[in-house]
Amino acid sequence: MGEFSGALHKAIEGSGLTIYRIAKDSGLDFSAVSRFYHGERDLTLTSADKLADFFELEVKKKAKPKRKK
């Protein structure tokens, strides 16, 4: 699982909400969210955006480690 999809998965898991409630409140199809959560399929970028908005997640660029010369 990638870092972004892992963050979405953790947000779902830690929310205390049912997958049905998350799907309904974020405007996504229940089966799409359920299949994503159970590792059966990936999300489209549009769906990932909706989940990120729902959970108020933010994407940040990682700082690169400084190179030694």
Phi, psi and omega in degrees: 000134179287170183296317181290314179294328176296321178295320177296318180298315179296323179296318177298310184298318184274358185284335185078005179258156175284157177299323178300314182295317179299313180299312182298313184287337179265355179081022180253161177288132181305315184295326179294315180292318180297314180295321176298310183300323181271008175075019183269343179198163176267168176261153169288162178298324178298315179294318178298320177299317180296318178294318179299318177297316180302316182270002181056044177273152181233141178261129178232146176285135177288145175282133178282141176295145180289137179277142174271138180265000000 
